[in-house]
Amino acid sequence: MKDIRIKGSQSESQILVGEDFKNFKNYLPNRKVIVLTDDKVNTIYGEYFKEYPLIVIGQTEKVKTLDTIGDILRKLIEYEADRKTFLLAVGGGIVTDIAGFAASTYMRGMEFGFISTTLLSQVDASVGGKCGVNLDGYKNMVGVFSQPNFVICDPKMLKTLDKADLHCGFAEIVKHTLIEDADMFSFIENNTDKLLSVDNELIEKLVVNSVEIKSNVVNRDEKESGERRKLNFGHTFGHAAEKVLGISHGNAVSLGMVIAAQLSVAKGLLSQNDYDRILKLLKALEMPTVIPERHAEILNALTMDKKREGDVIHFVLLNGIGKASIEPIKIEELKKVTIQ
């Protein structure tokens, strides 16, 4: 097991990669605990948490709203939760985002922890303290920075995931290597078959690598005032594509990384050879690299991005594989970019 720490401004977060989720009680405080999960996870793992008051929500992005937050807060009141109550979230990125936001706002803040059940949440969503919900379809428009006490990442839980869920995690794993770890990018190039087969040892290695990269970035810049923006590589265009096309987060980020890589080539920051390697790896991992349609709608949605300042959006570009920089890109410039 790997124990990785993130030092937030208010608290320290413990990320436990390789820990058996059944040991979760070892990390709970000795006080009242309420469990929040989704209906699918509850069906698979509910027996392990039946002794606790339970809040169950849906699974899709459609539940990631302020209405759901209101329902959860009312349930906490019904269960007579107070500021000393601990909220344990068991699920993927939607559950952990919602739980972190709800816990951080209930009575001005209660402590919380995660058991992360998807590859996406283990390598990204549950790590780093960003908790938020969508507003009118715009991704994570309302949120807070708040660190969980702990995150348990048990690779064995990933065996129940379908292909779409795995792809969401693959996209974030590739993203982390592209912004900070050229050697790991090469390693994945040589092990795509193992990754696609969800080899337990390989997955744990990649989860550790992603968590270490993200935790190092967050430790240097918790509130996204500068360097943490690099973690948004592929997400600026990706979030817009996700909203317009209704595709999975992973597939949207894959398209976003292609767009960002194209912009990097156009600006002379990334070589054509490295761009070709990125495209080849995404295709090998069975991820999309071509926008099917509705390019103009995606660009229109992109103008609502949180990183927009006037007619400029701060885009994360690549200065080669393993090196990223944040560059101002004019919206007009984005309109000229097309998918190969």
BAKOL-361827 format. One record per residue (C-alpha): x negated, y, z negated. Coordinates in steps of 0.2 Angstrom, whole numbers, plus 2048, in hexadecimal, padded with zeros to 3 digits. Example, Ala and Ser with C-alpha at 12.3 -4.5 7.8 and 13.67 -1.06 7.14 Angstrom:
2
REC/X/Y/Z
REC/7C2/7EA/7D9
REC/7BC/7FB/7DC
***
This chain:
340
REC/X/Y/Z
REC/800/800/800
REC/7FA/812/804
REC/7FF/820/7F8
REC/7FE/831/800
REC/802/841/7F7
REC/809/852/7FE
REC/807/860/7F2
REC/816/86C/7F4
REC/817/87D/7EC
REC/824/877/7E0
REC/81F/864/7DE
REC/815/856/7E4
REC/81C/849/7F0
REC/816/837/7EF
REC/817/82D/800
REC/815/81A/7FE
REC/812/811/80E
REC/813/7FE/80D
REC/81C/7FE/7FC
REC/82A/7F1/7FB
REC/83A/7FB/7FA
REC/841/7EF/7ED
REC/834/7F7/7E1
REC/83D/808/7E2
REC/842/808/7CF
REC/830/80A/7CB
REC/831/81B/7D2
REC/841/821/7CB
REC/842/82D/7BC
REC/84B/826/7AC
REC/85B/82F/7AE
REC/86B/82F/7B9
REC/868/82A/7CB
REC/875/82C/7D9
REC/871/823/7EA
REC/875/82B/7FB
REC/875/820/80B
REC/87E/81D/81B
REC/88A/810/81F
REC/87F/805/82A
REC/871/805/81D
REC/87D/802/80F
REC/883/7F2/818
REC/871/7EC/819
REC/86A/7F1/809
REC/878/7F7/7FE
REC/877/7E8/7F2
REC/866/7EF/7EB
REC/86F/7FF/7E6
REC/880/7F9/7E0
REC/87C/7FE/7CE
REC/87C/811/7D2
REC/889/81D/7D7
REC/88A/81D/7EA
REC/88C/82A/7F7
REC/88E/823/809
REC/88E/82E/819
REC/88E/82A/82C
REC/87F/827/837
REC/87E/833/845
REC/879/845/848
REC/88B/84A/847
REC/88B/848/834
REC/87C/853/832
REC/886/862/82E
REC/88B/86E/820
REC/89C/865/81F
REC/893/855/81A
REC/888/85F/80D
REC/898/866/806
REC/89F/854/804
REC/890/84E/7FC
REC/88F/85D/7F0
REC/8A1/859/7EB
REC/89D/847/7E8
REC/88E/84C/7DD
REC/89B/856/7D3
REC/8A7/847/7D2
REC/898/83C/7CB
REC/894/84A/7BE
REC/883/84D/7C5
REC/879/85A/7BD
REC/867/862/7C0
REC/85F/853/7B8
REC/868/846/7C3
REC/85C/83E/7D0
REC/862/83B/7E2
REC/85B/82C/7EB
REC/85E/82C/7FE
REC/85D/81C/807
REC/85D/81D/81A
REC/855/825/829
REC/852/837/82E
REC/864/83D/82E
REC/867/836/81C
REC/856/83D/815
REC/859/84F/81D
REC/86B/850/816
REC/866/849/805
REC/857/855/803
REC/862/864/808
REC/870/85F/7FC
REC/864/85B/7EE
REC/85B/86B/7F0
REC/86B/876/7EF
REC/876/86D/7E2
REC/875/877/7D2
REC/866/880/7DA
REC/85C/870/7DB
REC/85B/85E/7D5
REC/84D/851/7D8
REC/84E/844/7E6
REC/845/836/7EE
REC/846/82C/7FE
REC/845/81A/804
REC/842/81C/816
REC/84A/80F/821
REC/846/814/833
REC/835/817/83C
REC/83A/829/840
REC/83D/82D/82E
REC/82D/823/828
REC/821/82C/834
REC/829/83D/834
REC/83B/842/82D
REC/839/83D/81B
REC/828/844/819
REC/823/856/817
REC/832/85E/80E
REC/83C/865/81C
REC/84E/862/819
REC/85C/869/824
REC/86C/867/82D
REC/873/86C/83E
REC/87E/87B/841
REC/88A/87B/851
REC/87F/86E/859
REC/86F/877/856
REC/862/86C/84E
REC/85D/86F/83C
REC/863/881/83D
REC/866/881/82A
REC/85A/87A/81D
REC/84D/87B/80F
REC/83B/876/80B
REC/83C/86A/7FD
REC/831/85B/7F9
REC/838/84A/7F3
REC/830/843/7E4
REC/82C/833/7EE
REC/82E/82B/7FF
REC/82E/818/800
REC/829/812/812
REC/82B/7FF/813
REC/827/7F9/824
REC/832/7E9/822
REC/841/7F4/822
REC/83E/7F8/834
REC/842/7E6/83A
REC/854/7EB/83B
REC/852/7FA/847
REC/858/7FA/859
REC/84E/800/867
REC/854/812/867
REC/850/814/854
REC/83E/80D/858
REC/83C/819/866
REC/840/828/85B
REC/831/822/850
REC/826/81F/85F
REC/828/831/865
REC/822/838/854
REC/814/82C/853
REC/80D/831/864
REC/810/843/85F
REC/805/842/850
REC/7F7/83A/85A
REC/7F8/847/867
REC/7F6/856/85B
REC/7E9/84F/850
REC/7E2/83D/854
REC/7DB/839/865
REC/7D4/829/85F
REC/7E5/823/859
REC/7ED/828/869
REC/7E0/81D/872
REC/7E4/80F/866
REC/7F6/810/86A
REC/7F2/80F/87C
REC/7EA/7FE/87A
REC/7F8/7F7/86E
REC/808/7FC/876
REC/80E/7EA/877
REC/80B/7E8/864
REC/814/7F8/861
REC/823/7F3/86B
REC/824/7E3/862
REC/824/7EC/851
REC/815/7E3/84B
REC/815/7E5/838
REC/803/7E9/836
REC/802/7F5/844
REC/811/7FE/83F
REC/80B/801/82D
REC/7FA/807/834
REC/803/814/83F
REC/80F/819/832
REC/800/81C/826
REC/7F7/826/834
REC/806/831/837
REC/80A/834/825
REC/7F8/839/822
REC/7F8/845/831
REC/808/84D/82C
REC/804/84E/819
REC/7F3/856/81D
REC/7FC/863/828
REC/809/866/81B
REC/7FC/867/80D
REC/7F4/875/817
REC/805/87E/81C
REC/814/878/812
REC/820/886/818
REC/81C/886/82A
REC/813/897/82B
REC/806/892/837
REC/7FE/881/83A
REC/80D/876/835
REC/815/87C/845
REC/80A/870/84E
REC/815/862/848
REC/823/869/853
REC/819/863/863
REC/826/85D/86F
REC/835/863/864
REC/838/874/86B
REC/83E/86D/87C
REC/843/85D/874
REC/850/864/868
REC/858/86D/876
REC/858/85D/881
REC/85F/853/872
REC/86E/860/870
REC/872/861/883
REC/86F/84F/889
REC/875/846/879
REC/866/83B/879
REC/85D/834/86B
REC/850/83E/861
REC/842/833/867
REC/846/834/879
REC/849/847/878
REC/838/84A/870
REC/830/83F/87D
REC/837/84B/88A
REC/831/85A/880
REC/81F/853/87F
REC/81F/851/892
REC/825/863/894
REC/818/869/887
REC/80A/85F/88F
REC/80F/867/8A0
REC/80E/878/899
REC/7FD/874/892
REC/7F6/86E/8A3
REC/7FE/87E/8AB
REC/7F4/889/89F
REC/7E4/880/8A1
REC/7E4/878/890
REC/7E7/866/894
REC/7DE/85C/8A2
REC/7E9/853/8AF
REC/7E1/843/8AA
REC/7E7/845/898
REC/7F8/84A/89E
REC/7F9/83A/8A8
REC/7F4/830/899
REC/802/837/88F
REC/80E/834/89C
REC/808/822/89E
REC/809/81E/88B
REC/81B/825/88A
REC/820/81A/898
REC/817/80B/891
REC/821/80E/881
REC/831/80E/88B
REC/834/820/888
REC/83B/82D/894
REC/830/839/89D
REC/83D/841/8AA
REC/84C/84C/8A6
REC/85B/845/8AF
REC/865/855/8B1
REC/86B/865/8A9
REC/85A/86D/8A8
REC/862/87F/8A8
REC/86D/87A/899
REC/85E/874/88F
REC/855/884/892
REC/864/88E/88C
REC/865/883/87C
REC/852/885/87A
REC/855/898/878
REC/85D/895/867
REC/84D/88D/861
REC/848/892/84F
REC/837/896/856
REC/83D/8A3/862
REC/837/8B5/860
REC/840/8C0/86D
REC/83C/8B9/87F
REC/82E/8AE/878
REC/82E/89D/870
REC/81F/897/866
REC/81B/887/86F
REC/80F/879/869
REC/803/875/877
REC/7F4/869/879
REC/7E2/86E/87B
REC/7DE/85C/87F
REC/7E4/84C/877
REC/7E3/84E/864
REC/7E2/861/864
REC/7F1/86D/863
REC/7F3/87F/863
REC/802/88B/862
REC/805/896/871
REC/812/8A3/875
REC/81C/89E/884
REC/828/8A9/88D
REC/839/8A2/891
REC/837/8A7/8A3
REC/827/89C/8A3
REC/831/88D/89D
REC/83D/88E/8AB
REC/82F/88B/8B7
REC/82B/87A/8AF
REC/832/86A/8B7
REC/830/858/8B3
REC/826/84E/8BE
***
